[in-house]
Amino acid sequence: MRPEISVVLPVFNESENLPELKSRLISALESCGRTFEIVFVDDGSRDGSFPLMAAMAESDRRIRAVRLSRNFGHQMALTAGVDHARGRLVAVMDADLQDPPELLPQMLLKIDEGFEVVYAKRTAREGETAFKKMTAHVFYRLMRSWTNVEIPVDTGDFRVLGPKATAAFRKLREHHRFIRGMTAWVGFKQTAVPYVRPARVRGETKYPLKKMMKFALDAITSFSYVPLQLATWLGFLVSLFAFSYILVVLMLKFLGINERGWTTVMGWMLLLGGVQLMLMGVLGEYLGRIYDEVKNRPLYLVAEEAGETLEDEPRPLPR
């Protein structure tokens, strides 16, 4: 019998959180009175997370564990979990307990009201630095203004997808993934459930500054052409100033004013060279993503699975 809801959790070195996470998840889902499964996706953990998940799957038929062949990244692990989910509804959330499982019953009630996507909206972020809060605030609002997709602000990947949204999401196979933008792009009726995001109690964040920058770059280049448009306008403005300066130089020559102009010439050379390199970098980012797509490699590869498999269940292909 297929479950009503699948809860997908990507896991990377979260062995300290898994026992409490399992207990709280099962308690929250049982309170809903729905059949469910929990799908853990191990994304190349090195702390013994998968053996722990496999043991959980062995002792509870409602738990399944999928181990990827290496670390493919958070967004790929989430995708693998959605591909392997068997439920009519699919919830995606993090395994660090900063996405509280107790919010799921309220989100499922919104699905019952006819919404196809229900996302958790952060009204506050406990235990985070002012720098992270500020950059997150700016990022979400830039994304909202730079794209033609209504991407909700102050939200993570914690959300519940209805059957239509799940089917639509599975059709999106791009390699540089921004799942909260992709679930907004599919459309359908969507709503938010507000919550206060608690601080991480155990373990370390999986999104240091370097990964945050890469994630933001993937998000912007996946859903916006604004950087290319900015490059065009910047090139136009610099060219306009350059041509204007040529007129000034000709006028000074005509008036017989001979200035050596070393500083000015070097300044313009450095400015133009810097702008050209910057524009080439923007173009390179987009070309690199095109290159990744045309290779058409699988998004992820599965090394092994643990847990019950339905006899008539088609195995998802690694795409």
Buried (B, 14 or more C-beta within 10 A) or exposed (E): EEBBBBBBBBBBBBBBBBEEBBEBBBEBBEEBEBBBBBBBBBBBBEEEBBBBBBBBBEEBEBBBBBBBEEBBBBBBBBBBBBBBBBBBBBBBBBBBBBBBBEBBBBBBEBBEEEBBBBBBBBEEBEEBEEEBEEBBEEBBEBBBEBBEBEBBBBBBBBBBBBEBBBEBBBEEEEBBBBBBBBBBBBBBBBBBBEBEBBEBEEBEEBEEEEEBEEBBBBBBBBBBBBBBEBBEEBBEEBEEEEEEEEEEBEEEEEEEEEEEEEEEEEEBEEEBEEBEEBBEEBEEBBEEBEEEEEEEEBBBEBEEBBBBEEEEEEEBEBE
